[in-house]
């Protein structure tokens, strides 16, 4: 997990070692305890579906192998960012918001910042 005092990736101390956060099996059990309708029937990914959004959680290794990170891909409506922030918080973790301009640690004060920035980059690339 990312040190509590870090607000962006620039704040992460040089040489910091990412700690183990559990096996995929343990993480899946915790996620399902928080969001019972999370679907992990596909061995390669889990999906949490909302009305106009989804969250995908890639499974990139054996279920019994210790992990140092967990991917969370947000798609669709803004509500997905709030669900992801709640999930990360309830798992007792912090994450790097890869959609943000400055490597903000998620969840940040503005939960939507990274999602909105990613959308603006996408829209510019698509000319929309």
C-alpha positions in Angstrom: 0.0 0.0 0.0 1.1 3.5 -0.7 2.4 5.5 2.4 -0.4 7.6 3.9 1.5 10.9 3.6 1.8 10.6 -0.2 -0.5 12.7 -2.3 1.1 12.1 -5.7 3.6 9.7 -7.1 6.3 12.3 -6.6 5.8 11.9 -2.9 6.6 8.2 -2.9 10.0 7.8 -1.3 12.8 6.6 -3.5 13.5 2.9 -2.9 10.1 2.3 -1.3 9.2 -1.4 -1.6 5.6 -2.2 -2.5 4.2 -4.4 0.3 2.2 -7.6 -0.3 -1.6 -6.9 -0.1 -2.8 -10.5 -0.2 -3.5 -13.2 -2.7 -6.0 -12.8 -5.5 -8.2 -15.3 -3.7 -8.1 -13.2 -0.5 -8.6 -9.9 -2.4 -11.6 -11.4 -4.3 -13.2 -12.6 -1.1 -12.8 -9.1 0.5 -14.2 -7.4 -2.7 -17.2 -9.8 -2.7 -17.8 -9.1 1.0 -17.9 -5.4 0.2 -19.8 -5.7 -3.1 -21.6 -9.0 -3.2 -22.7 -8.7 -6.9 -19.0 -8.4 -8.0 -18.7 -11.1 -10.7 -15.4 -13.1 -10.7 -16.8 -16.0 -12.8 -14.2 -15.2 -15.5 -10.8 -16.4 -14.3 -9.0 -13.5 -16.0 -11.1 -10.6 -14.5 -13.8 -9.5 -12.1 -16.5 -7.1 -13.1 -18.7 -4.8 -11.0 -21.7 -3.5 -13.1 -23.7 -0.4 -12.5 -26.5 1.1 -14.5 -24.3 3.2 -16.8 -20.8 2.2 -15.6 -18.6 -0.8 -14.9 -15.4 -1.5 -13.0 -13.1 -4.2 -14.2 -10.5 -5.9 -11.9 -7.9 -7.8 -13.9 -6.6 -11.1 -12.5 -3.1 -11.4 -13.8 -1.7 -14.4 -12.0 -2.5 -17.5 -9.9 -5.2 -17.0 -7.2 -2.9 -18.2 -4.4 0.0 -16.0 -5.3 0.8 -12.9 -3.1 0.2 -9.6 -4.9 1.7 -6.1 -4.5 -1.0 -4.4 -6.5 -4.5 -4.6 -7.8 -5.8 -3.0 -11.0 -9.1 -1.2 -11.1 -10.3 0.0 -14.5 -13.2 2.5 -14.4 -15.6 2.9 -17.3 -18.8 4.9 -17.9 -20.6 7.3 -15.6 -19.0 9.3 -12.8 -20.6 7.0 -10.2 -17.9 4.4 -11.0 -15.2 6.6 -9.6 -17.1 6.9 -6.3 -17.7 3.1 -6.1 -14.0 2.5 -6.9 -12.9 5.1 -4.2 -15.2 3.4 -1.6 -13.8 -0.1 -2.6 -10.2 1.0 -2.4 -10.8 2.7 1.0 -12.7 -0.3 2.4 -10.0 -2.6 1.3 -7.6 -0.4 3.3 -5.6 0.5 0.2 -4.6 3.5 -1.8 -4.0 3.6 -5.5 -2.2 5.6 -8.2 -4.8 7.4 -10.4 -3.3 6.8 -13.8 -5.9 9.1 -15.3 -4.7 12.1 -13.4 -2.2 14.6 -14.8 0.2 14.4 -11.9 0.0 10.8 -10.6 -2.5 11.6 -7.9 -2.9 9.0 -5.2 -6.5 7.7 -5.3 -8.9 8.3 -3.6 -8.0 12.0 -3.5 -10.0 15.0 -2.4 -11.5 15.1 -6.0 -12.4 11.6 -6.8 -13.5 12.5 -10.3 -10.3 14.4 -11.3 -8.5 11.5 -13.0 -11.6 10.2 -14.8 -12.4 13.7 -16.1 -8.8 14.3 -17.2 -8.8 10.9 -19.0 -12.0 11.7 -20.7 -10.7 15.1 -22.0 -7.5 13.4 -23.3 -9.6 10.7 -25.0 -12.0 13.3 -26.5 -9.1 15.4 -27.9 -7.5 12.3 -29.4 -10.9 11.3 -31.0 -11.6 14.9 -32.1 -14.9 15.1 -30.2 
